[in-house]
Amino acid sequence: MTDNIIAKDQLRSIVERIERLEEEKKAIADDIKEIYAEAKANGFDSKIIRQVVRIRKIDRDERMEQEAMLDLYLHALGMIAEDNN
């Protein structure tokens, strides 16, 4: 019986902590949305800013590798003209 009460209290605590974090997450998401709206109001392209934010999270070497592969694929598909150097 005591174990059941402890488990019940522990479960309630876990659920309540998750709920608080979910509320904080929503508040943060709303703040981020406001910042993107501010950027757009100041003439910035929010879609591009999202890409920049995503790219900045990537390790430099990994990013360079991804960019090289993208360049290779785009060349293979004829989407980028060959350099005539």
PDB file of N, CA, C and O in Angstrom:
ATOM      1  N   MET A   1       0.822  -1.192   0.000  1.00  0.00           N
ATOM      2  CA  MET A   1       0.000   0.000   0.000  1.00  0.00           C
ATOM      3  C   MET A   1       0.867   1.258   0.000  1.00  0.00           C
ATOM      4  O   MET A   1       0.627   2.182  -0.777  1.00  0.00           O
ATOM      5  N   THR A   2       1.875   1.290   0.872  1.00  0.00           N
ATOM      6  CA  THR A   2       2.760   2.442   0.956  1.00  0.00           C
ATOM      7  C   THR A   2       3.509   2.640  -0.358  1.00  0.00           C
ATOM      8  O   THR A   2       3.685   3.768  -0.819  1.00  0.00           O
ATOM      9  N   ASP A   3       3.952   1.527  -0.961  1.00  0.00           N
ATOM     10  CA  ASP A   3       4.635   1.611  -2.254  1.00  0.00           C
ATOM     11  C   ASP A   3       3.722   2.221  -3.310  1.00  0.00           C
ATOM     12  O   ASP A   3       4.162   2.998  -4.157  1.00  0.00           O
ATOM     13  N   ASN A   4       2.452   1.859  -3.247  1.00  0.00           N
ATOM     14  CA  ASN A   4       1.480   2.382  -4.207  1.00  0.00           C
ATOM     15  C   ASN A   4       1.325   3.891  -4.044  1.00  0.00           C
ATOM     16  O   ASN A   4       1.250   4.616  -5.036  1.00  0.00           O
ATOM     17  N   ILE A   5       1.276   4.365  -2.806  1.00  0.00           N
ATOM     18  CA  ILE A   5       1.149   5.801  -2.548  1.00  0.00           C
ATOM     19  C   ILE A   5       2.398   6.535  -3.015  1.00  0.00           C
ATOM     20  O   ILE A   5       2.309   7.603  -3.620  1.00  0.00           O
ATOM     21  N   ILE A   6       3.569   5.954  -2.729  1.00  0.00           N
ATOM     22  CA  ILE A   6       4.833   6.570  -3.160  1.00  0.00           C
ATOM     23  C   ILE A   6       4.894   6.625  -4.677  1.00  0.00           C
ATOM     24  O   ILE A   6       5.260   7.659  -5.237  1.00  0.00           O
ATOM     25  N   ALA A   7       4.546   5.538  -5.356  1.00  0.00           N
ATOM     26  CA  ALA A   7       4.569   5.509  -6.814  1.00  0.00           C
ATOM     27  C   ALA A   7       3.582   6.525  -7.384  1.00  0.00           C
ATOM     28  O   ALA A   7       3.877   7.192  -8.376  1.00  0.00           O
ATOM     29  N   LYS A   8       2.426   6.642  -6.765  1.00  0.00           N
ATOM     30  CA  LYS A   8       1.406   7.597  -7.200  1.00  0.00           C
ATOM     31  C   LYS A   8       1.927   9.029  -7.059  1.00  0.00           C
ATOM     32  O   LYS A   8       1.768   9.844  -7.967  1.00  0.00           O
ATOM     33  N   ASP A   9       2.550   9.331  -5.916  1.00  0.00           N
ATOM     34  CA  ASP A   9       3.113  10.660  -5.680  1.00  0.00           C
ATOM     35  C   ASP A   9       4.259  10.953  -6.650  1.00  0.00           C
ATOM     36  O   ASP A   9       4.386  12.064  -7.165  1.00  0.00           O
ATOM     37  N   GLN A  10       5.071   9.958  -6.884  1.00  0.00           N
ATOM     38  CA  GLN A  10       6.196  10.126  -7.803  1.00  0.00           C
ATOM     39  C   GLN A  10       5.683  10.368  -9.222  1.00  0.00           C
ATOM     40  O   GLN A  10       6.190  11.239  -9.929  1.00  0.00           O
ATOM     41  N   LEU A  11       4.690   9.608  -9.630  1.00  0.00           N
ATOM     42  CA  LEU A  11       4.110   9.777 -10.960  1.00  0.00           C
ATOM     43  C   LEU A  11       3.507  11.171 -11.108  1.00  0.00           C
ATOM     44  O   LEU A  11       3.710  11.835 -12.125  1.00  0.00           O
ATOM     45  N   ARG A  12       2.769  11.611 -10.095  1.00  0.00           N
ATOM     46  CA  ARG A  12       2.165  12.950 -10.132  1.00  0.00           C
ATOM     47  C   ARG A  12       3.262  14.009 -10.262  1.00  0.00           C
ATOM     48  O   ARG A  12       3.127  14.947 -11.048  1.00  0.00           O
ATOM     49  N   SER A  13       4.335  13.865  -9.506  1.00  0.00           N
ATOM     50  CA  SER A  13       5.445  14.807  -9.556  1.00  0.00           C
ATOM     51  C   SER A  13       6.065  14.854 -10.949  1.00  0.00           C
ATOM     52  O   SER A  13       6.354  15.930 -11.473  1.00  0.00           O
ATOM     53  N   ILE A  14       6.262  13.700 -11.533  1.00  0.00           N
ATOM     54  CA  ILE A  14       6.848  13.617 -12.882  1.00  0.00           C
ATOM     55  C   ILE A  14       5.949  14.310 -13.890  1.00  0.00           C
ATOM     56  O   ILE A  14       6.410  15.120 -14.696  1.00  0.00           O
ATOM     57  N   VAL A  15       4.662  13.988 -13.840  1.00  0.00           N
ATOM     58  CA  VAL A  15       3.709  14.582 -14.781  1.00  0.00           C
ATOM     59  C   VAL A  15       3.653  16.093 -14.610  1.00  0.00           C
ATOM     60  O   VAL A  15       3.636  16.824 -15.601  1.00  0.00           O
ATOM     61  N   GLU A  16       3.624  16.571 -13.375  1.00  0.00           N
ATOM     62  CA  GLU A  16       3.572  18.008 -13.126  1.00  0.00           C
ATOM     63  C   GLU A  16       4.832  18.717 -13.614  1.00  0.00           C
ATOM     64  O   GLU A  16       4.754  19.829 -14.138  1.00  0.00           O
ATOM     65  N   ARG A  17       5.993  18.082 -13.445  1.00  0.00           N
ATOM     66  CA  ARG A  17       7.240  18.669 -13.947  1.00  0.00           C
ATOM     67  C   ARG A  17       7.224  18.753 -15.467  1.00  0.00           C
ATOM     68  O   ARG A  17       7.646  19.754 -16.047  1.00  0.00           O
ATOM     69  N   ILE A  18       6.736  17.701 -16.103  1.00  0.00           N
ATOM     70  CA  ILE A  18       6.637  17.705 -17.569  1.00  0.00           C
ATOM     71  C   ILE A  18       5.689  18.814 -18.021  1.00  0.00           C
ATOM     72  O   ILE A  18       5.979  19.536 -18.975  1.00  0.00           O
ATOM     73  N   GLU A  19       4.566  18.945 -17.339  1.00  0.00           N
ATOM     74  CA  GLU A  19       3.600  19.988 -17.696  1.00  0.00           C
ATOM     75  C   GLU A  19       4.216  21.379 -17.568  1.00  0.00           C
ATOM     76  O   GLU A  19       3.998  22.228 -18.431  1.00  0.00           O
ATOM     77  N   ARG A  20       4.979  21.623 -16.508  1.00  0.00           N
ATOM     78  CA  ARG A  20       5.646  22.922 -16.339  1.00  0.00           C
ATOM     79  C   ARG A  20       6.640  23.173 -17.471  1.00  0.00           C
ATOM     80  O   ARG A  20       6.711  24.273 -18.019  1.00  0.00           O
ATOM     81  N   LEU A  21       7.400  22.145 -17.808  1.00  0.00           N
ATOM     82  CA  LEU A  21       8.372  22.298 -18.891  1.00  0.00           C
ATOM     83  C   LEU A  21       7.690  22.531 -20.233  1.00  0.00           C
ATOM     84  O   LEU A  21       8.174  23.308 -21.057  1.00  0.00           O
ATOM     85  N   GLU A  22       6.569  21.857 -20.445  1.00  0.00           N
ATOM     86  CA  GLU A  22       5.807  22.070 -21.685  1.00  0.00           C
ATOM     87  C   GLU A  22       5.324  23.521 -21.764  1.00  0.00           C
ATOM     88  O   GLU A  22       5.351  24.122 -22.838  1.00  0.00           O
ATOM     89  N   GLU A  23       4.886  24.082 -20.645  1.00  0.00           N
ATOM     90  CA  GLU A  23       4.455  25.479 -20.609  1.00  0.00           C
ATOM     91  C   GLU A  23       5.629  26.403 -20.916  1.00  0.00           C
ATOM     92  O   GLU A  23       5.488  27.368 -21.667  1.00  0.00           O
ATOM     93  N   GLU A  24       6.787  26.102 -20.330  1.00  0.00           N
ATOM     94  CA  GLU A  24       7.976  26.907 -20.596  1.00  0.00           C
ATOM     95  C   GLU A  24       8.384  26.804 -22.060  1.00  0.00           C
ATOM     96  O   GLU A  24       8.777  27.792 -22.680  1.00  0.00           O
ATOM     97  N   LYS A  25       8.285  25.588 -22.605  1.00  0.00           N
ATOM     98  CA  LYS A  25       8.641  25.369 -24.003  1.00  0.00           C
ATOM     99  C   LYS A  25       7.725  26.193 -24.912  1.00  0.00           C
ATOM    100  O   LYS A  25       8.189  26.796 -25.880  1.00  0.00           O
ATOM    101  N   LYS A  26       6.440  26.220 -24.605  1.00  0.00           N
ATOM    102  CA  LYS A  26       5.493  27.006 -25.393  1.00  0.00           C
ATOM    103  C   LYS A  26       5.821  28.492 -25.290  1.00  0.00           C
ATOM    104  O   LYS A  26       5.781  29.210 -26.289  1.00  0.00           O
ATOM    105  N   ALA A  27       6.142  28.950 -24.089  1.00  0.00           N
ATOM    106  CA  ALA A  27       6.489  30.358 -23.906  1.00  0.00           C
ATOM    107  C   ALA A  27       7.740  30.715 -24.709  1.00  0.00           C
ATOM    108  O   ALA A  27       7.801  31.778 -25.328  1.00  0.00           O
ATOM    109  N   ILE A  28       8.719  29.841 -24.699  1.00  0.00           N
ATOM    110  CA  ILE A  28       9.945  30.076 -25.464  1.00  0.00           C
ATOM    111  C   ILE A  28       9.643  30.074 -26.961  1.00  0.00           C
ATOM    112  O   ILE A  28      10.151  30.921 -27.696  1.00  0.00           O
ATOM    113  N   ALA A  29       8.821  29.131 -27.415  1.00  0.00           N
ATOM    114  CA  ALA A  29       8.438  29.080 -28.827  1.00  0.00           C
ATOM    115  C   ALA A  29       7.720  30.359 -29.234  1.00  0.00           C
ATOM    116  O   ALA A  29       7.938  30.871 -30.332  1.00  0.00           O
ATOM    117  N   ASP A  30       6.867  30.876 -28.360  1.00  0.00           N
ATOM    118  CA  ASP A  30       6.181  32.139 -28.644  1.00  0.00           C
ATOM    119  C   ASP A  30       7.180  33.292 -28.731  1.00  0.00           C
ATOM    120  O   ASP A  30       7.048  34.165 -29.588  1.00  0.00           O
ATOM    121  N   ASP A  31       8.178  33.298 -27.846  1.00  0.00           N
ATOM    122  CA  ASP A  31       9.211  34.335 -27.880  1.00  0.00           C
ATOM    123  C   ASP A  31       9.992  34.276 -29.188  1.00  0.00           C
ATOM    124  O   ASP A  31      10.264  35.309 -29.800  1.00  0.00           O
ATOM    125  N   ILE A  32      10.346  33.086 -29.608  1.00  0.00           N
ATOM    126  CA  ILE A  32      11.089  32.912 -30.860  1.00  0.00           C
ATOM    127  C   ILE A  32      10.245  33.386 -32.035  1.00  0.00           C
ATOM    128  O   ILE A  32      10.756  34.044 -32.942  1.00  0.00           O
ATOM    129  N   LYS A  33       8.969  33.060 -32.025  1.00  0.00           N
ATOM    130  CA  LYS A  33       8.055  33.491 -33.083  1.00  0.00           C
ATOM    131  C   LYS A  33       8.012  35.018 -33.157  1.00  0.00           C
ATOM    132  O   LYS A  33       8.002  35.591 -34.246  1.00  0.00           O
ATOM    133  N   GLU A  34       7.988  35.671 -31.999  1.00  0.00           N
ATOM    134  CA  GLU A  34       7.984  37.135 -31.963  1.00  0.00           C
ATOM    135  C   GLU A  34       9.267  37.714 -32.551  1.00  0.00           C
ATOM    136  O   GLU A  34       9.232  38.733 -33.240  1.00  0.00           O
ATOM    137  N   ILE A  35      10.394  37.068 -32.280  1.00  0.00           N
ATOM    138  CA  ILE A  35      11.669  37.553 -32.815  1.00  0.00           C
ATOM    139  C   ILE A  35      11.702  37.420 -34.332  1.00  0.00           C
ATOM    140  O   ILE A  35      12.188  38.316 -35.023  1.00  0.00           O
ATOM    141  N   TYR A  36      11.190  36.310 -34.854  1.00  0.00           N
ATOM    142  CA  TYR A  36      11.118  36.156 -36.310  1.00  0.00           C
ATOM    143  C   TYR A  36      10.191  37.208 -36.914  1.00  0.00           C
ATOM    144  O   TYR A  36      10.481  37.738 -37.987  1.00  0.00           O
ATOM    145  N   ALA A  37       9.081  37.517 -36.242  1.00  0.00           N
ATOM    146  CA  ALA A  37       8.168  38.558 -36.723  1.00  0.00           C
ATOM    147  C   ALA A  37       8.863  39.918 -36.718  1.00  0.00           C
ATOM    148  O   ALA A  37       8.683  40.717 -37.638  1.00  0.00           O
ATOM    149  N   GLU A  38       9.657  40.177 -35.681  1.00  0.00           N
ATOM    150  CA  GLU A  38      10.419  41.426 -35.605  1.00  0.00           C
ATOM    151  C   GLU A  38      11.410  41.512 -36.762  1.00  0.00           C
ATOM    152  O   GLU A  38      11.548  42.554 -37.401  1.00  0.00           O
ATOM    153  N   ALA A  39      12.098  40.396 -37.019  1.00  0.00           N
ATOM    154  CA  ALA A  39      13.060  40.371 -38.127  1.00  0.00           C
ATOM    155  C   ALA A  39      12.358  40.659 -39.449  1.00  0.00           C
ATOM    156  O   ALA A  39      12.856  41.434 -40.266  1.00  0.00           O
ATOM    157  N   LYS A  40      11.206  40.036 -39.655  1.00  0.00           N
ATOM    158  CA  LYS A  40      10.442  40.246 -40.888  1.00  0.00           C
ATOM    159  C   LYS A  40       9.990  41.697 -41.002  1.00  0.00           C
ATOM    160  O   LYS A  40      10.050  42.286 -42.081  1.00  0.00           O
ATOM    161  N   ALA A  41       9.537  42.271 -39.892  1.00  0.00           N
ATOM    162  CA  ALA A  41       9.103  43.674 -39.891  1.00  0.00           C
ATOM    163  C   ALA A  41      10.256  44.618 -40.222  1.00  0.00           C
ATOM    164  O   ALA A  41      10.031  45.724 -40.712  1.00  0.00           O
ATOM    165  N   ASN A  42      11.490  44.185 -39.958  1.00  0.00           N
ATOM    166  CA  ASN A  42      12.670  44.995 -40.260  1.00  0.00           C
ATOM    167  C   ASN A  42      13.274  44.662 -41.620  1.00  0.00           C
ATOM    168  O   ASN A  42      14.381  45.096 -41.937  1.00  0.00           O
ATOM    169  N   GLY A  43      12.539  43.886 -42.424  1.00  0.00           N
ATOM    170  CA  GLY A  43      12.963  43.620 -43.799  1.00  0.00           C
ATOM    171  C   GLY A  43      13.811  42.378 -43.999  1.00  0.00           C
ATOM    172  O   GLY A  43      14.301  42.141 -45.104  1.00  0.00           O
ATOM    173  N   PHE A  44      13.997  41.582 -42.959  1.00  0.00           N
ATOM    174  CA  PHE A  44      14.776  40.353 -43.103  1.00  0.00           C
ATOM    175  C   PHE A  44      13.869  39.209 -43.529  1.00  0.00           C
ATOM    176  O   PHE A  44      12.678  39.195 -43.217  1.00  0.00           O
ATOM    177  N   ASP A  45      14.435  38.266 -44.235  1.00  0.00           N
ATOM    178  CA  ASP A  45      13.699  37.075 -44.672  1.00  0.00           C
ATOM    179  C   ASP A  45      13.786  36.029 -43.562  1.00  0.00           C
ATOM    180  O   ASP A  45      14.853  35.463 -43.324  1.00  0.00           O
ATOM    181  N   SER A  46      12.674  35.774 -42.888  1.00  0.00           N
ATOM    182  CA  SER A  46      12.685  34.863 -41.736  1.00  0.00           C
ATOM    183  C   SER A  46      13.030  33.431 -42.147  1.00  0.00           C
ATOM    184  O   SER A  46      13.610  32.684 -41.359  1.00  0.00           O
ATOM    185  N   LYS A  47      12.681  33.051 -43.359  1.00  0.00           N
ATOM    186  CA  LYS A  47      13.019  31.704 -43.842  1.00  0.00           C
ATOM    187  C   LYS A  47      14.544  31.542 -43.920  1.00  0.00           C
ATOM    188  O   LYS A  47      15.082  30.499 -43.551  1.00  0.00           O
ATOM    189  N   ILE A  48      15.215  32.559 -44.393  1.00  0.00           N
ATOM    190  CA  ILE A  48      16.673  32.514 -44.498  1.00  0.00           C
ATOM    191  C   ILE A  48      17.300  32.562 -43.106  1.00  0.00           C
ATOM    192  O   ILE A  48      18.291  31.878 -42.848  1.00  0.00           O
ATOM    193  N   ILE A  49      16.733  33.361 -42.213  1.00  0.00           N
ATOM    194  CA  ILE A  49      17.253  33.415 -40.843  1.00  0.00           C
ATOM    195  C   ILE A  49      17.144  32.041 -40.193  1.00  0.00           C
ATOM    196  O   ILE A  49      18.056  31.624 -39.479  1.00  0.00           O
ATOM    197  N   ARG A  50      16.039  31.327 -40.431  1.00  0.00           N
ATOM    198  CA  ARG A  50      15.882  29.969 -39.891  1.00  0.00           C
ATOM    199  C   ARG A  50      16.991  29.050 -40.421  1.00  0.00           C
ATOM    200  O   ARG A  50      17.534  28.230 -39.680  1.00  0.00           O
ATOM    201  N   GLN A  51      17.315  29.197 -41.701  1.00  0.00           N
ATOM    202  CA  GLN A  51      18.399  28.391 -42.282  1.00  0.00           C
ATOM    203  C   GLN A  51      19.734  28.737 -41.634  1.00  0.00           C
ATOM    204  O   GLN A  51      20.528  27.847 -41.329  1.00  0.00           O
ATOM    205  N   VAL A  52      19.985  30.028 -41.423  1.00  0.00           N
ATOM    206  CA  VAL A  52      21.231  30.456 -40.799  1.00  0.00           C
ATOM    207  C   VAL A  52      21.347  29.874 -39.392  1.00  0.00           C
ATOM    208  O   VAL A  52      22.405  29.379 -39.002  1.00  0.00           O
ATOM    209  N   VAL A  53      20.252  29.939 -38.634  1.00  0.00           N
ATOM    210  CA  VAL A  53      20.252  29.398 -37.271  1.00  0.00           C
ATOM    211  C   VAL A  53      20.552  27.901 -37.307  1.00  0.00           C
ATOM    212  O   VAL A  53      21.346  27.400 -36.510  1.00  0.00           O
ATOM    213  N   ARG A  54      19.909  27.190 -38.239  1.00  0.00           N
ATOM    214  CA  ARG A  54      20.136  25.742 -38.361  1.00  0.00           C
ATOM    215  C   ARG A  54      21.591  25.450 -38.734  1.00  0.00           C
ATOM    216  O   ARG A  54      22.212  24.547 -38.175  1.00  0.00           O
ATOM    217  N   ILE A  55      22.123  26.214 -39.675  1.00  0.00           N
ATOM    218  CA  ILE A  55      23.502  26.005 -40.132  1.00  0.00           C
ATOM    219  C   ILE A  55      24.504  26.288 -39.015  1.00  0.00           C
ATOM    220  O   ILE A  55      25.498  25.576 -38.876  1.00  0.00           O
ATOM    221  N   ARG A  56      24.246  27.320 -38.223  1.00  0.00           N
ATOM    222  CA  ARG A  56      25.177  27.668 -37.145  1.00  0.00           C
ATOM    223  C   ARG A  56      25.262  26.591 -36.078  1.00  0.00           C
ATOM    224  O   ARG A  56      26.227  26.561 -35.314  1.00  0.00           O
ATOM    225  N   LYS A  57      24.285  25.716 -36.009  1.00  0.00           N
ATOM    226  CA  LYS A  57      24.304  24.624 -35.037  1.00  0.00           C
ATOM    227  C   LYS A  57      25.231  23.489 -35.470  1.00  0.00           C
ATOM    228  O   LYS A  57      25.632  22.656 -34.657  1.00  0.00           O
ATOM    229  N   ILE A  58      25.562  23.468 -36.753  1.00  0.00           N
ATOM    230  CA  ILE A  58      26.355  22.368 -37.308  1.00  0.00           C
ATOM    231  C   ILE A  58      27.843  22.659 -37.137  1.00  0.00           C
ATOM    232  O   ILE A  58      28.290  23.789 -37.334  1.00  0.00           O
ATOM    233  N   ASP A  59      28.597  21.643 -36.772  1.00  0.00           N
ATOM    234  CA  ASP A  59      30.050  21.722 -36.666  1.00  0.00           C
ATOM    235  C   ASP A  59      30.638  22.196 -38.003  1.00  0.00           C
ATOM    236  O   ASP A  59      30.163  21.799 -39.067  1.00  0.00           O
ATOM    237  N   ARG A  60      31.659  23.035 -37.945  1.00  0.00           N
ATOM    238  CA  ARG A  60      32.248  23.629 -39.159  1.00  0.00           C
ATOM    239  C   ARG A  60      32.672  22.570 -40.174  1.00  0.00           C
ATOM    240  O   ARG A  60      32.357  22.695 -41.357  1.00  0.00           O
ATOM    241  N   ASP A  61      33.372  21.545 -39.737  1.00  0.00           N
ATOM    242  CA  ASP A  61      33.839  20.511 -40.666  1.00  0.00           C
ATOM    243  C   ASP A  61      32.667  19.761 -41.294  1.00  0.00           C
ATOM    244  O   ASP A  61      32.678  19.472 -42.491  1.00  0.00           O
ATOM    245  N   GLU A  62      31.668  19.451 -40.490  1.00  0.00           N
ATOM    246  CA  GLU A  62      30.484  18.756 -41.011  1.00  0.00           C
ATOM    247  C   GLU A  62      29.754  19.649 -42.012  1.00  0.00           C
ATOM    248  O   GLU A  62      29.280  19.177 -43.046  1.00  0.00           O
ATOM    249  N   ARG A  63      29.668  20.940 -41.698  1.00  0.00           N
ATOM    250  CA  ARG A  63      29.007  21.883 -42.599  1.00  0.00           C
ATOM    251  C   ARG A  63      29.738  21.971 -43.934  1.00  0.00           C
ATOM    252  O   ARG A  63      29.111  21.987 -44.994  1.00  0.00           O
ATOM    253  N   MET A  64      31.062  22.030 -43.876  1.00  0.00           N
ATOM    254  CA  MET A  64      31.846  22.106 -45.110  1.00  0.00           C
ATOM    255  C   MET A  64      31.664  20.842 -45.945  1.00  0.00           C
ATOM    256  O   MET A  64      31.577  20.908 -47.171  1.00  0.00           O
ATOM    257  N   GLU A  65      31.608  19.692 -45.274  1.00  0.00           N
ATOM    258  CA  GLU A  65      31.383  18.434 -45.982  1.00  0.00           C
ATOM    259  C   GLU A  65      30.010  18.425 -46.650  1.00  0.00           C
ATOM    260  O   GLU A  65      29.878  18.010 -47.801  1.00  0.00           O
ATOM    261  N   GLN A  66      28.986  18.886 -45.923  1.00  0.00           N
ATOM    262  CA  GLN A  66      27.635  18.942 -46.480  1.00  0.00           C
ATOM    263  C   GLN A  66      27.576  19.895 -47.671  1.00  0.00           C
ATOM    264  O   GLN A  66      26.939  19.591 -48.679  1.00  0.00           O
ATOM    265  N   GLU A  67      28.236  21.045 -47.558  1.00  0.00           N
ATOM    266  CA  GLU A  67      28.253  22.018 -48.646  1.00  0.00           C
ATOM    267  C   GLU A  67      28.956  21.449 -49.873  1.00  0.00           C
ATOM    268  O   GLU A  67      28.515  21.682 -50.999  1.00  0.00           O
ATOM    269  N   ALA A  68      30.039  20.711 -49.672  1.00  0.00           N
ATOM    270  CA  ALA A  68      30.760  20.095 -50.786  1.00  0.00           C
ATOM    271  C   ALA A  68      29.888  19.048 -51.480  1.00  0.00           C
ATOM    272  O   ALA A  68      29.864  18.965 -52.708  1.00  0.00           O
ATOM    273  N   MET A  69      29.175  18.251 -50.683  1.00  0.00           N
ATOM    274  CA  MET A  69      28.287  17.239 -51.269  1.00  0.00           C
ATOM    275  C   MET A  69      27.132  17.898 -52.017  1.00  0.00           C
ATOM    276  O   MET A  69      26.755  17.447 -53.098  1.00  0.00           O
ATOM    277  N   LEU A  70      26.577  18.951 -51.454  1.00  0.00           N
ATOM    278  CA  LEU A  70      25.496  19.673 -52.120  1.00  0.00           C
ATOM    279  C   LEU A  70      25.985  20.233 -53.447  1.00  0.00           C
ATOM    280  O   LEU A  70      25.302  20.125 -54.466  1.00  0.00           O
ATOM    281  N   ASP A  71      27.175  20.833 -53.429  1.00  0.00           N
ATOM    282  CA  ASP A  71      27.759  21.378 -54.652  1.00  0.00           C
ATOM    283  C   ASP A  71      27.958  20.291 -55.700  1.00  0.00           C
ATOM    284  O   ASP A  71      27.667  20.491 -56.880  1.00  0.00           O
ATOM    285  N   LEU A  72      28.454  19.143 -55.261  1.00  0.00           N
ATOM    286  CA  LEU A  72      28.663  18.012 -56.164  1.00  0.00           C
ATOM    287  C   LEU A  72      27.342  17.571 -56.790  1.00  0.00           C
ATOM    288  O   LEU A  72      27.265  17.370 -58.002  1.00  0.00           O
ATOM    289  N   TYR A  73      26.314  17.424 -55.977  1.00  0.00           N
ATOM    290  CA  TYR A  73      25.000  16.990 -56.470  1.00  0.00           C
ATOM    291  C   TYR A  73      24.400  18.022 -57.428  1.00  0.00           C
ATOM    292  O   TYR A  73      23.849  17.661 -58.468  1.00  0.00           O
ATOM    293  N   LEU A  74      24.508  19.302 -57.076  1.00  0.00           N
ATOM    294  CA  LEU A  74      23.955  20.335 -57.946  1.00  0.00           C
ATOM    295  C   LEU A  74      24.669  20.377 -59.289  1.00  0.00           C
ATOM    296  O   LEU A  74      24.035  20.557 -60.329  1.00  0.00           O
ATOM    297  N   HIS A  75      25.986  20.211 -59.266  1.00  0.00           N
ATOM    298  CA  HIS A  75      26.733  20.130 -60.525  1.00  0.00           C
ATOM    299  C   HIS A  75      26.282  18.924 -61.337  1.00  0.00           C
ATOM    300  O   HIS A  75      26.066  19.039 -62.544  1.00  0.00           O
ATOM    301  N   ALA A  76      26.137  17.772 -60.695  1.00  0.00           N
ATOM    302  CA  ALA A  76      25.735  16.550 -61.382  1.00  0.00           C
ATOM    303  C   ALA A  76      24.365  16.703 -62.033  1.00  0.00           C
ATOM    304  O   ALA A  76      24.099  16.102 -63.074  1.00  0.00           O
ATOM    305  N   LEU A  77      23.509  17.494 -61.431  1.00  0.00           N
ATOM    306  CA  LEU A  77      22.165  17.709 -61.972  1.00  0.00           C
ATOM    307  C   LEU A  77      22.111  18.882 -62.941  1.00  0.00           C
ATOM    308  O   LEU A  77      21.043  19.215 -63.455  1.00  0.00           O
ATOM    309  N   GLY A  78      23.254  19.509 -63.193  1.00  0.00           N
ATOM    310  CA  GLY A  78      23.311  20.635 -64.120  1.00  0.00           C
ATOM    311  C   GLY A  78      22.670  21.903 -63.574  1.00  0.00           C
ATOM    312  O   GLY A  78      22.263  22.778 -64.338  1.00  0.00           O
ATOM    313  N   MET A  79      22.585  21.999 -62.281  1.00  0.00           N
ATOM    314  CA  MET A  79      21.946  23.160 -61.656  1.00  0.00           C
ATOM    315  C   MET A  79      22.958  24.280 -61.377  1.00  0.00           C
ATOM    316  O   MET A  79      22.574  25.403 -61.051  1.00  0.00           O
ATOM    317  N   ILE A  80      24.253  23.966 -61.509  1.00  0.00           N
ATOM    318  CA  ILE A  80      25.315  24.951 -61.341  1.00  0.00           C
ATOM    319  C   ILE A  80      26.230  24.819 -62.551  1.00  0.00           C
ATOM    320  O   ILE A  80      26.638  23.718 -62.919  1.00  0.00           O
ATOM    321  N   ALA A  81      26.542  25.947 -63.158  1.00  0.00           N
ATOM    322  CA  ALA A  81      27.424  25.932 -64.318  1.00  0.00           C
ATOM    323  C   ALA A  81      28.832  25.552 -63.901  1.00  0.00           C
ATOM    324  O   ALA A  81      29.271  25.873 -62.796  1.00  0.00           O
ATOM    325  N   GLU A  82      29.538  24.867 -64.788  1.00  0.00           N
ATOM    326  CA  GLU A  82      30.924  24.501 -64.527  1.00  0.00           C
ATOM    327  C   GLU A  82      31.794  25.755 -64.537  1.00  0.00           C
ATOM    328  O   GLU A  82      31.580  26.662 -65.341  1.00  0.00           O
ATOM    329  N   ASP A  83      32.785  25.798 -63.629  1.00  0.00           N
ATOM    330  CA  ASP A  83      33.748  26.887 -63.615  1.00  0.00           C
ATOM    331  C   ASP A  83      34.689  26.716 -64.790  1.00  0.00           C
ATOM    332  O   ASP A  83      35.136  25.603 -65.064  1.00  0.00           O
ATOM    333  N   ASN A  84      34.996  27.786 -65.481  1.00  0.00           N
ATOM    334  CA  ASN A  84      35.915  27.736 -66.612  1.00  0.00           C
ATOM    335  C   ASN A  84      37.234  28.409 -66.270  1.00  0.00           C
ATOM    336  O   ASN A  84      37.728  29.243 -67.030  1.00  0.00           O
ATOM    337  N   ASN A  85      37.801  28.049 -65.133  1.00  0.00           N
ATOM    338  CA  ASN A  85      39.072  28.640 -64.676  1.00  0.00           C
ATOM    339  C   ASN A  85      40.229  27.946 -65.311  1.00  0.00           C
ATOM    340  O   ASN A  85      41.380  28.300 -65.052  1.00  0.00           O
TER     341      ASN A  85
END
